[in-house]
Amino acid sequence: MNTALEFDASTLPRVHADPVDPQRVVISGSFAEVCAALDRLVARQEAPFAAS
């Protein structure tokens, strides 16, 4: 089973780190791009728990 996530660079939003607070980022792009990127992030973070 391949658990790697596939990314299409043309649909990735832009992510910029906050120079004052490195734990904060600004995500820019279309609403659909940002939502899809956040969905992929959640899926990636939950993947180790699903294997348990």
N, C-alpha and C positions, 0 to 999 in steps of 0.2 A: 504494500500500500504506500503510495507516494503522498506524504503529508505536506510537501512544499507548496507554498502558495504561488500562483502565477500572477505576475504583474505586467500590465501593459503600460509602458512609460508614457504613452500619449494620453492616458487617462489619470495619471497620478497628479494629485494636487501639489502645490508648492508648500514646503514646510521650512520655516525660518525660526531659529532659536532666538529667544529674547536675550540681548546682550547684558541686561542687568540681572536677570534671573534665569539661569540655564535650565531650570526645571519647567519653564514655560516656553511654549512655541506658538507661532501664528501659522495657521493652516489656511491657505488661500487657494481658490479654484471655484469651479461651479458648485452649486449646492449638491448636485448628484455626485460629483467627484469626491467632495469632502466626506459625504455620507458613506460612499462605497469604501473609501480608505479607512474610515473609522470602523466599519463593519469587518473589514479584513483584519484590522488590528485586534479587535475583540476575538475574532475566530482564532487568530494566531495565539493570543494569550490564553484562551480556553483549551486549546489543543492538548497540552500536557495533562489536563484534568480529565479529558474525555478518554484518554488511553488507560486511565486507572481503573 
